Amino acid sequence: QVKEDFEKRTGLEGGNFEVYRLKKHGTTYVVDVHIPGNQNCRLQIETSGPGKPVLERYLCNKEGDEDTTYIKTD
């Protein structure tokens, strides 16, 4: 349900992912996504709506490390 709601609000559809947290900050939606087969990393997607810029952060927690953030912008 959360995934469908997120896809509808953001226009990101058909992704092979499992949404486990969706937050709304003002006009911005932030969603945390499980990456299948990768227990240490998650993908965080931030967007203000369909057709808007999407910010993707790959948050990886390696053993003994603080959260490492990989940022990709479109």
Steps between C-alpha positions, in 0.01 A plus 500: 500500500777740592688408184194555283432831671861606449497399134179689445626815674844501339441342160771241571338173402589140441821506698638175638506620857325475831406824667528492876475862599331800344527845652366833388693817577292794385470448126775239482453125523784289635489124466740234621525194278645155560741390227424133426789271590694772676450505875751778568371763261179685451389754246344824612297687238397860547262682265234766514268326256450359151732658246708665771871445554582183689788477745624147565727418789657158542547452872742216568601379840823303474639309795662735746417806292263785554223529242660571165283708274523478123307777330377488141296780349318504169 
